[in-house]
Amino acid sequence: MTSPVSSTRVAATLAAACLVSTTALFASPGAAASPRVQPCIWPATGTNLQQYFGVSVSLVIPSACDSIKAGSKWATPLAFYVARSWEHVPDGYEPSGATPLEELENDLTVVRFIIDEGTPHQFTVERSASQIHFRVRDWQEVYPDDPDWLFVDVGSHIAMRPLPPGTHTIRGEFVVSRLTCDGTSSDVNQSCIPPGQFEYPSTRTFTVVP
């Protein structure tokens, strides 16, 4: 994982309510997919990422899916990885949860996306505290050569309204309330995020086609 803090804390390759735009909706894993939604396939493993994240919308994901069809709702992951248990704990650190996953659920307080930033069409979608949906999967399903961690996504279930054809952008932000660690290393600089707001994922550019 990468973040503004360390190279191992936030999963960048696949990743990342108070609605500034009231037309943004949660995606429902059980909803029928629109014919405008094309499967997003992770090239390294052939994994269908809509199935992996349990969503029925188009996905914007670097290195996999950077083009979606007009008329379809869409989303982008904001993802972390965590160890399944407290395998490693930095010296002097007292976890706030029984597992690193529980700690992340306790400490992640805001998830925010800014769409088409700096344009007349800019809008923002935000979820806070209990409104954040945590989708937990096995990290090795998409990174089979990595350790047996958990993949935790909080972005793909925030489905955005359809966009017109053209080039668009999305950027993410998240807030943690306290020092939060992932259990993958005893080095606080490698496995922990200090309290505060962070820009992640960085701006993702994608195309909407007719």
Beta strands, then each sheet from edge to edge (+ up, - down):
strand 1: 10-11
strand 2: 18-19
strand 3: 25-26
strand 4: 41-42
strand 5: 47-48
strand 6: 58-59
strand 7: 67-69
strand 8: 74-75
strand 9: 79-82
strand 10: 108-115
strand 11: 123-128
strand 12: 135-138
strand 13: 150-153
strand 14: 158-159
strand 15: 166-176
strand 16: 180-181
strand 17: 192-193
strand 18: 196-199
strand 19: 204-209
sheet 1: 1+ 9- 13+ 12-
sheet 2: 2+ 11- 10+ 15- 18+
sheet 3: 2+ 11- 10+ 15- 19+ 7+
sheet 4: 3+ 14-
sheet 5: 4+ 5-
sheet 6: 6+ 8+
sheet 7: 16+ 17-
end
